[in-house]
Amino acid sequence: MFFGLLAIAVTLIIITLISLPKSGDERKNLIKMKAQSYTFTVVIGYVLIEFGRNIYTTTWGNGSYEGMNPFVFLVAISVIYLISLVFTKKKYGG
């Protein structure tokens, strides 16, 4: 199921990047850069939250932290990037 969701997200990202307006490289680069910066901000926030959970669990909890599931993390990043790319394209793409 995760691989299916990941494949769908990657396919939609590729289709969205291909369909960016052909009017100029500056606009394409701006759209991609804005989507990437928003996704990076969300990823850093999520990693900081998980880091805090790890410290809390090992210090005051039962001492065992299971960690992040890499498949869920990858699918979430892909979906966030896709959504931010679509919204940024709609905002700056015309």
Secondary structure, 3 states (H helix, E strand, C coil): CHHHHHHHHHHHHHHHHHCCCCCCHHHHHHHHHHHHHHHHHHHHHHHHHHHHHHHHHHHHCCCCCCCCCHHHHHHHHHHHHHHHHHHHHHHHCC
